Every structure is written in structure tokens, then in C-alpha cells.
Amino acid sequence: MTLETVLERSLSVLGYPPAAYELVGRFSDSMALEIAPSARISKGCLLRGAVDLGPRTRLSRGCVLNGDVSVGRGTNLEPNCDLVGDVDVGRYCAIARRCTFQETNHETTKPAMQIRLYDELLESDLPPTSAGPIEVGNDVWIGTRATILSGVTIGDGAIVGAGSIVTDDVEPYSIVAGVPAERIKWRFPEDVREKLRSLAWWEWDEETIRANKEFFERELREPEDVPVVGSEDETGNREPIVQPSATL
């Protein structure tokens, strides 16, 4: 067993304590961890490659991040999610248990498809194929056991139904489901969707989000339910939504 393997397994058991990050840089050539101090990693997770976890991200037990993986502020990954390859997940997403993000695939045009066979028996390389990175926007909910395949972009505010296999791009604020996944409805009317995308609340700092509790607790039915930054309500009072002071 190599030193790198020992380090990898030890960190998984310990839950990647901050004190161990320096060891990764010193003893591992295949791992590069950028983990915010407020990120939470449960014991039993496995991180390989270049992994970037933003503030207040949470990885539940058994999650595997293997590749060039980035997870944005406040996003939750429930137990046993796999993110493999070049995967970028935005802010404040809800990823349910046992979801798979598979950016790399097997080469299918040669006589065999197993990478290990080429490596160990033929002493040759069989590079994986890819249709491109996986990009997930902000405020996205992905249901249990969904699979997101290579080259897919999921727009802000979208919902992916449980058990879906996503092979094509998903439009912002759409709800998709099925195998392969198809749009079944929109979360909001078009004019509401447009205002939400312009608002881009996920770019606000936490102080601004807290100051706008009333906005986050209302149901969005009409365009007027999504105030413009700094707009006035019907009584002439200034809406509490203010220009964010930072985008941490």
C-alpha cells in the first residue's frame, strides 16, 4: 500500500480535518484540496483530484468527489453521491442521496473497454472519453438517484426528478424527469423566471440574505412578488432588498 493510499484512507476515516490539508500538499501529487473553513465533510467521504468546497458546503457520509470538482457556497450533498470528472456545482443546491454526476465515459471503439485491462495486461493507456464538463447552476434541486451525464448544463433554479437520467441541458427554473429526462413543467411563469434570474439572489452575501427574510418566505406567483433591487412597494416604503455588499 502506497503512502498516498494510506493518506487517502486515513483522511476519509477522519472526515478531512483542516489540520490534515497540509499533509495532502506535502505527500500527494494527485490531490489538491481547497476547502473553506466552514465546509462540513462527514466521515467516510472520499476526495480525489482537485476538489474545491466553498463556504458552508456539506458532504454527507459516503460521498465521492473524484476529479476536478467544485461545489459552491451552501450546497448540500446527501449520502452516497458520486461526482466524477470535471463537475462544477453552484451555490445553495440540494443534491439528494445517491445522485451520480459522471463526466467521463469508456472508450467504445476499441476491442475492449476496461481501462484496467489496458493498464495491467497490455501496459497501455485507454483514456476515458467525455462530451464535456458537467455544470450545475445555483438553487438547483436534484432528486434521489438521479444521474447527470457528460456535457450537461443544468440552469439556475431547475429541479431534476428522482431517478432521472439527464442527457441534455436543463433550462433554468424548469422541472425535468424521466429516462431520458424531459421537461414536464416550469417552476414559475416566464416573467417571474426572468426577474429571478436578474435578481440572482445566490450572489448575495449572507448578511443580505438574512436581511431579506420576508422575500424568501413569500410564494412567487406574479412578477410583482419578485421586487427589483432597491424598489419601492405600494406604500412608498423601500423594499428591504439591497445591493449585496460582497459576493463571498
N, C-alpha and C positions, 0 to 999 in steps of 0.2 A: 504494500500500500504506500503510495507516494505521500510526501509531506502535504502537498496541495489537497489530496483527497482527505487526509486526516483533518486539515484545517476546515475544509468544506463541511464535513460531517459534524465536527465539533460546533461550528457556528450554527448549524441547523438545530442541534440539540439545545443550544443555549439561547436561541432566539435572536442572534446577531446583536449582542450588546455593543453599545458605542465604543467601549474600550477596545474592542477587537478589530475595529476598522483599520487601524494602523497595521495590524498583522497582515491583513489582506494585501495592502500595498507592498509590504516587505517580502512576503513569501508566495504570492500568487501572481502569475503572469496572465492568467485568463480571467481574473475578476477585477472589476473596478466599481466600487460602491460609492454612490453619492446619496447619503441617507440623511434627511432632515432630523434634527434632534427630537422633534415631536412626533415622528413617524413611529408606528407600533407594529412590530413583527412578532407573530406568535411562534412558539417553539414548534419545530417540525417543518418550517418553511425551508426552501432551498433556493438560493440566489446564485446564478452563474452568469458570467459575461459582464457587460456594462449595465448596471442597474441604478436608476435614479428615482428615489422616492421623495416626493415633495412633502411639505409640512402637513401634519395631521392625517397622512395616509395610514391605512390599516390593512395589514395582511393577516388573515385568519389562518389557522393551522393547516398545514399540508399544501400551501400554495407554492408553486414552482415558477420562478421567473428566470428564463434561460435565453439570453441573447442580449440585444441592445434594447432594453426595456425601460420605459419612462412612465411613471404614474404621477398624476398631478395632485395638487393640494386637495385634501379632504376626501379623496376617493377610497371606498371600502371594497376590498376583495374578500368575499366569504370563503369558507373552507374549500380546499382542494381545487383551486383554479390554476390553470396552466397558461402561461404567456410565453410563447416560444418564437424566437426570431426577433425581427425589428418591429416592435409594438409600442405605440405611443397612446396612452390613455389620459384623457383630460381631467379637469377638476370636478369634484363633487359628484362622481359617478357611483352608481350602486351596481356592483357586479355580484350576482348571486352565486351560490355554491356550484362547484363542478363545471364552470364555464371554461372553454378552451379557445385560445387565440393562437392559431397555427399559421405562421407566416412562411415557413419553409416546407417544402414538399420533396418527395422522392423523384429522382430521375426515372422516367419510364421508357426511354427509347433504347436502352441497352439490354442485353440478355438477362441481367439480374438487377434487383432494385435495392438490396440490402447493403448499406454503407459498411457495415462490419465485415461482410464477406470480402469486399474490395480491399479493405484496410488490412485484415489479418491474413487472408489466404492469398490474395493477389498482390499484396503490398502496393496497392494503387489507390488513387483517390476517386471517389464518386461524389462530387459536390452536390449539395441539395439545389433544387430549383425554387424559384419564387416568382410570383406575379406582382411583387411589390410589398412595401411595408403595410402594416395594419394601423390605421389611425382612428381613434375614438374621440369624439368631441367632449363637451362638458355637459354635466347634468344628464347623463345617459344612464338608463336602467337596462341591464341585460339579465334576462331571466335564467333560472336554473337549467344547467346542462346545455346551454346554447353553445354553438361552435361558430367562430368567426374565422374565415379563411383568408388566404393570402391576397393582398391587393385591395382589401375592402376599406372604405372610409365610412364611418358612422357619424352623422351630423349631430350638432348640439341638440339636446333635449329629446332625442329619439328613445324609443322603447323597443327592445327585441324580446319577443315572446319566448317562454320556456321551451327548451328542446329544439329551437330553430337552428337551421344551418344557413349561415349568411354567406352568400357567394358574390353578391353585388352590393354597390354602395347603398347606404340608407340615408334618406333625406332628413334634414333637421326637423324635429318635432313630429316625425312620422312614427306610426306603430306598425311593426312588421312581425310576421310569424310564419311558420311552416318550413317545409323542406322541398325546394329551397325557399328561403324567406321572401315573402312578398308583402307589400303594404296593404293593410286591412282598413286603416283609418288614420286620421290626423288627431293629435292631442288637442289642438286648438284651431279656430278659424284662421284663415290666411292672414288677416290684418293683425290678429293677436300674435301670431307667429313672427311676423315682421317686426313688430315693436319689441318683442322679447329678444330677438337676435340683435337689434340695435342697442338694447339696454345692456346686454352681456353682463349680467349681474355677477357671474362667476369670476370676473376680473376684479371685483371689489375686494378691498381688504376686509378683515374680519370685523373691524370696528364699524365699517359702513354697513355690512350685512346686519349686525346686531341693531343698529340704529333704524333699520327698515323692517322690523319685525312684522308690522301691520301688513306690508306688501306681501311678504312671504306666506302669511296666513289667509289671504283672500283667495277666493276662487276666481279664475280668469275666464270670463265669458264674452266680454266685449273689449274692443280696443281701449276704451276708457279705463279698464281695470289695470292697464299697464301704463303708469304715468311716465311722461318724458322726464328726463333728469332735470331737477330744479323747477318743474312746472307748478302751477297753482291749481288748487282744487276749486269746486264750485262756490265755496265761501270766500275765496280770495286768499286762503292760507297756503303757504308754501308747502308742497309735498316734502316729506322727510327724505326722499331720495336725493342724495347729493353726489357730486362728482367724487369718485374714490380718491383718497389721498395717496394711495400706493397700490400696486399690483404685486403683492408678495407671492 
